[in-house]
Amino acid sequence: MHQPVLLQETIENLITDPHGIYVDCTLGGAGHLGCLLASLAGDAMVVGIDKDADIIEQTRTTIQAPNVKLVKSDFRFLTVILDNLAIKQVDGIMLDLGVSSFQLDIAERGFSFHEDAPLDMRMNREQALTAWEVINYWSIHDITRVLFEYGEEKHARSISNAIAINRRVKTIDTTLELANIIKDAVPARYRREKHPARKTFQALRIAVNEELEALRAVLPQAVEVLKPGGRLCVISFHSLEDRIIKQFLLAEARSCTCPPDFPVCICERRPALKLVSRKPIVPGDGEVASNPRARSAKLRVAEKI
């Protein structure tokens, strides 16, 4: 069952004008979208974006409102999407990054290491690249890099070597095949902690869907299309995502980029954003207890100057 993370915190920080235009860049189970609609006036507009056709169709059946525009696309094309809708500026933009519960809970999508399914992991099932292709045809060097960089997996080399050995015998076709290979490749102590396949599956999902590249692409576009006083709210679940968001927001909130030894400012740079909260907003103990998937969530909020 879908439980939106940091729901009230996100909506309360996002809305600055109940009659405005808002963009939900990651529909997922539409939990945030539903709460956003309930908090806005009837003349407001909400644009919902997702690159997963199944999510778009699911949202159409659960939310039927004349002031909602649903768009099947990748949020990295935010300005193009809004141009196509003849929207120049918006009052708020939110992103809830990572895989949605809707996708995770459907075994055949291949995101879970608990259920046996084809190695897929595509959020957009129309794209060509799948986790199967990565595991069976990418070089061991590239697989190691993905596991280390995107999964922060300390046993990346051992896992990659085990993948290399097994795929010489036959292709690795399913999620449980891969999970068992990972389990056998890591030390016994590591197997007794969290599931040893967790970081590998996360890394593969990020690589298959180019999630970090899309995040880097959308952030400057969000600043561009926000009205002065408009808010950007981003929920992340991964340290790499949060680092990208934090560094971007800090850079956009800086007023001077001159070297620190310059006696006076000559760049005359003006900040584009102000941070609403310097530290990320995190779920309370109650939310984590009722929804363990929320435990690593961080919400960062900035306002267009």
KOLBAVEX-913051 format. One line per field, with one value per residue (C-alpha): residue number from 1; residue in one letter; x, y, z. Coordinates in Angstrom, 2 decimals. Example, Ala and Ser with C-alpha at 12.3 -4.5 7.8 and 13.67 -1.06 7.14 Angstrom:
2
pos: [1,2]
code: [a,s]
x: [12.30,13.67]
y: [-4.50,-1.06]
z: [7.80,7.14]
! end
This chain:
305
pos: [1,2,3,4,5,6,7,8,9,10,11,12,13,14,15,16,17,18,19,20,21,22,23,24,25,26,27,28,29,30,31,32,33,34,35,36,37,38,39,40,41,42,43,44,45,46,47,48,49,50,51,52,53,54,55,56,57,58,59,60,61,62,63,64,65,66,67,68,69,70,71,72,73,74,75,76,77,78,79,80,81,82,83,84,85,86,87,88,89,90,91,92,93,94,95,96,97,98,99,100,101,102,103,104,105,106,107,108,109,110,111,112,113,114,115,116,117,118,119,120,121,122,123,124,125,126,127,128,129,130,131,132,133,134,135,136,137,138,139,140,141,142,143,144,145,146,147,148,149,150,151,152,153,154,155,156,157,158,159,160,161,162,163,164,165,166,167,168,169,170,171,172,173,174,175,176,177,178,179,180,181,182,183,184,185,186,187,188,189,190,191,192,193,194,195,196,197,198,199,200,201,202,203,204,205,206,207,208,209,210,211,212,213,214,215,216,217,218,219,220,221,222,223,224,225,226,227,228,229,230,231,232,233,234,235,236,237,238,239,240,241,242,243,244,245,246,247,248,249,250,251,252,253,254,255,256,257,258,259,260,261,262,263,264,265,266,267,268,269,270,271,272,273,274,275,276,277,278,279,280,281,282,283,284,285,286,287,288,289,290,291,292,293,294,295,296,297,298,299,300,301,302,303,304,305]
code: [m,h,q,p,v,l,l,q,e,t,i,e,n,l,i,t,d,p,h,g,i,y,v,d,c,t,l,g,g,a,g,h,l,g,c,l,l,a,s,l,a,g,d,a,m,v,v,g,i,d,k,d,a,d,i,i,e,q,t,r,t,t,i,q,a,p,n,v,k,l,v,k,s,d,f,r,f,l,t,v,i,l,d,n,l,a,i,k,q,v,d,g,i,m,l,d,l,g,v,s,s,f,q,l,d,i,a,e,r,g,f,s,f,h,e,d,a,p,l,d,m,r,m,n,r,e,q,a,l,t,a,w,e,v,i,n,y,w,s,i,h,d,i,t,r,v,l,f,e,y,g,e,e,k,h,a,r,s,i,s,n,a,i,a,i,n,r,r,v,k,t,i,d,t,t,l,e,l,a,n,i,i,k,d,a,v,p,a,r,y,r,r,e,k,h,p,a,r,k,t,f,q,a,l,r,i,a,v,n,e,e,l,e,a,l,r,a,v,l,p,q,a,v,e,v,l,k,p,g,g,r,l,c,v,i,s,f,h,s,l,e,d,r,i,i,k,q,f,l,l,a,e,a,r,s,c,t,c,p,p,d,f,p,v,c,i,c,e,r,r,p,a,l,k,l,v,s,r,k,p,i,v,p,g,d,g,e,v,a,s,n,p,r,a,r,s,a,k,l,r,v,a,e,k,i]
x: [0.00,1.30,2.13,3.43,6.48,6.68,3.24,2.10,5.59,5.87,2.43,2.72,6.08,5.04,1.89,2.40,-0.72,-3.81,-4.93,-1.59,-0.05,1.88,3.90,4.27,7.21,6.95,3.37,4.12,1.02,-0.39,-0.49,1.15,-0.97,-4.20,-3.25,-2.07,-5.39,-7.33,-5.28,-5.75,-8.62,-10.81,-9.26,-5.69,-3.93,-1.73,0.50,1.39,4.38,5.60,7.47,5.71,2.60,1.09,1.30,-0.34,-3.23,-3.59,-3.75,-6.40,-8.66,-8.16,-8.01,-10.48,-10.36,-10.64,-7.73,-5.23,-3.08,-1.32,1.73,3.66,7.22,10.56,10.83,14.22,12.18,10.32,10.55,9.44,6.47,5.35,5.88,3.61,0.94,1.49,2.64,5.45,5.79,4.56,4.10,5.58,7.42,7.87,9.94,9.69,12.71,13.45,11.19,7.54,5.71,3.43,6.41,8.17,5.10,4.53,6.92,7.03,8.65,11.84,12.65,12.41,14.94,12.24,10.15,11.26,10.76,12.61,15.53,13.83,13.84,12.66,10.45,9.61,8.89,9.26,13.01,15.44,17.92,17.01,18.83,19.16,21.28,23.44,24.09,24.70,26.45,28.07,31.77,32.71,34.57,31.37,29.27,31.78,31.73,27.90,27.72,30.40,29.22,25.43,25.04,28.03,28.54,31.82,31.76,31.30,34.36,33.41,29.84,30.98,33.41,30.63,28.38,31.19,31.66,27.93,27.13,29.83,27.75,24.33,22.63,21.40,17.70,15.75,15.84,16.22,19.05,20.93,20.04,21.40,24.62,25.10,24.35,27.02,29.56,29.62,30.91,28.54,28.51,27.30,24.47,23.23,22.82,20.42,19.67,22.99,21.30,19.76,22.57,23.18,19.52,19.42,22.53,21.17,17.85,19.63,21.83,19.00,16.81,19.60,18.14,21.06,21.44,17.72,17.98,20.92,18.97,15.71,16.98,18.08,14.90,12.83,14.52,13.95,10.18,9.37,7.73,9.44,8.25,7.56,8.83,10.87,10.44,12.60,12.40,15.39,16.18,19.80,22.93,24.06,20.72,20.72,24.29,23.37,20.32,22.15,25.08,22.78,20.58,23.58,25.15,21.90,21.56,25.06,25.32,29.01,31.34,34.49,37.62,37.69,40.86,39.19,38.76,35.44,32.89,33.27,31.03,27.81,26.04,22.60,21.22,18.36,17.07,16.84,16.85,13.62,15.36,19.15,18.87,16.72,13.31,13.18,10.33,9.41,9.63,5.92,6.11,9.16,7.43,4.33,6.27,9.84,10.52,10.50,13.53,16.09,13.88,15.08,13.06,14.86,12.94,14.01,12.19,12.74,13.91]
y: [0.00,3.46,5.78,9.19,10.27,13.61,14.42,17.30,18.78,18.88,20.36,22.99,24.14,23.96,26.09,29.84,30.74,28.48,29.81,29.14,26.64,23.68,20.84,17.34,15.99,12.45,11.24,7.79,6.68,10.26,10.63,14.04,15.09,14.18,16.09,19.06,19.24,19.10,22.02,24.28,26.44,25.20,27.61,26.38,24.14,21.11,19.46,15.84,14.27,10.68,8.67,5.45,4.94,2.60,5.33,7.87,5.48,4.59,8.30,8.93,6.37,7.69,11.45,13.01,16.78,19.39,21.42,18.53,17.98,14.59,14.28,11.11,12.34,12.52,15.45,16.27,17.93,20.21,23.44,21.70,20.12,23.48,25.22,22.64,23.53,27.27,27.71,30.23,30.32,28.24,28.75,25.48,22.38,19.13,16.02,12.76,10.89,7.18,4.23,4.50,1.96,1.42,0.21,-1.61,-3.65,-5.03,-7.99,-8.18,-4.73,-6.29,-3.66,-5.98,-8.58,-10.31,-11.52,-13.52,-11.57,-10.68,-8.28,-5.14,-2.06,0.38,3.20,3.91,0.54,2.00,2.56,-0.07,-0.40,-2.88,-4.23,-7.54,-5.86,-4.14,-7.35,-9.56,-7.25,-4.33,-4.67,-5.80,-2.51,-0.55,-2.77,-2.33,1.44,1.54,-0.54,1.53,4.98,4.59,1.93,2.85,-0.92,-1.80,-5.31,-4.03,-5.84,-9.22,-8.94,-7.96,-10.87,-13.26,-11.83,-12.36,-16.00,-16.80,-15.09,-17.11,-20.21,-18.70,-15.35,-14.03,-13.60,-12.98,-10.90,-13.88,-15.33,-12.07,-11.76,-15.25,-14.52,-11.39,-13.30,-15.89,-13.21,-11.28,-12.28,-14.14,-11.26,-8.89,-11.31,-11.12,-7.34,-5.74,-7.74,-7.95,-7.26,-3.97,-1.64,-3.49,-3.30,0.38,1.07,-0.83,1.03,4.39,3.42,1.97,5.04,7.66,9.10,11.30,12.74,13.60,15.25,17.40,18.42,19.38,21.51,24.56,24.30,24.39,27.61,29.08,28.48,29.33,32.68,34.94,33.65,30.19,27.10,24.05,20.95,17.88,14.58,12.27,8.83,8.42,10.23,10.93,12.53,14.60,15.76,16.95,18.81,20.37,21.58,23.00,24.88,26.28,27.46,29.15,30.81,32.34,36.07,36.28,33.94,36.05,34.40,34.81,36.94,39.66,42.80,43.74,41.89,42.41,39.60,41.41,38.07,37.98,34.78,33.07,31.15,31.41,28.30,27.90,25.44,25.05,21.48,18.87,18.02,14.34,12.02,11.70,8.44,7.81,8.01,5.75,3.20,3.12,3.34,1.94,3.13,6.68,6.16,7.64,10.43,14.04,17.03,20.20,23.41,26.60,29.74,31.74,35.27]
z: [0.00,-0.94,1.95,0.87,2.86,4.70,3.33,5.55,5.77,1.98,1.29,4.04,2.68,-0.99,-1.03,-1.06,-3.05,-2.84,-6.25,-7.96,-10.36,-8.93,-10.44,-9.00,-10.99,-9.57,-9.31,-7.86,-5.97,-6.23,-2.43,-2.50,-5.48,-3.70,-0.56,-2.63,-4.48,-1.21,0.11,-2.93,-4.13,-6.97,-9.47,-8.86,-11.38,-10.76,-13.37,-12.58,-14.35,-14.45,-17.07,-16.02,-18.17,-15.56,-12.92,-15.23,-15.91,-12.22,-11.33,-13.99,-12.30,-8.77,-9.34,-11.73,-11.42,-14.18,-12.78,-13.02,-16.10,-16.25,-18.47,-19.30,-19.57,-17.78,-15.38,-16.88,-19.67,-17.24,-19.24,-22.45,-20.65,-19.28,-22.63,-24.25,-21.68,-22.30,-18.70,-18.20,-14.41,-11.48,-7.74,-6.54,-7.70,-5.80,-6.46,-4.49,-5.82,-6.18,-6.85,-5.78,-3.65,-6.64,-8.69,-5.86,-4.91,-8.43,-8.59,-12.38,-12.55,-11.15,-8.51,-5.52,-4.37,-2.31,-5.28,-8.32,-11.54,-14.76,-14.25,-15.51,-13.20,-15.88,-14.65,-18.29,-19.86,-23.33,-22.91,-24.19,-21.32,-18.56,-15.52,-17.41,-20.07,-17.46,-15.54,-18.57,-21.04,-19.29,-18.52,-15.03,-14.63,-15.31,-13.04,-10.22,-10.73,-10.65,-7.46,-5.75,-6.86,-6.89,-4.21,-2.03,-1.90,-0.13,-1.61,-5.17,-6.53,-5.00,-6.26,-9.77,-9.92,-8.86,-11.59,-14.14,-13.13,-13.23,-16.50,-18.26,-17.52,-18.40,-18.48,-15.13,-15.83,-12.63,-9.49,-7.16,-9.28,-8.87,-5.18,-4.48,-6.40,-4.28,-1.08,-1.88,-2.83,0.44,3.89,6.22,8.70,5.98,5.15,8.74,8.58,6.09,2.95,1.07,-2.30,-1.18,-2.29,-5.57,-6.56,-5.66,-7.76,-10.76,-10.58,-10.50,-13.46,-15.58,-15.10,-15.17,-12.00,-10.98,-14.49,-14.52,-11.08,-12.17,-15.29,-13.57,-10.68,-12.72,-14.80,-11.61,-10.53,-13.98,-14.04,-10.42,-9.74,-7.21,-3.86,-5.33,-3.53,-4.56,-2.36,-2.98,-1.07,-1.44,-0.03,-1.08,0.09,-3.49,-4.36,-1.19,-1.83,-5.36,-4.04,-1.09,-3.19,-5.88,-3.39,-1.52,-4.78,-5.89,-2.47,-2.59,-3.23,-4.12,-5.97,-5.74,-4.29,-0.50,-0.64,-2.76,-0.61,-2.30,-4.41,-8.14,-9.44,-8.42,-8.31,-6.74,-5.20,-7.02,-3.99,-0.24,1.91,3.86,6.17,6.35,7.60,5.84,7.27,8.26,9.29,12.94,14.87,14.39,10.61,10.46,12.71,10.49,7.20,7.40,3.82,5.20,7.45,5.02,3.61,3.62,2.50,1.38,0.68,-1.09,-2.21,-5.40,-4.68]
! end
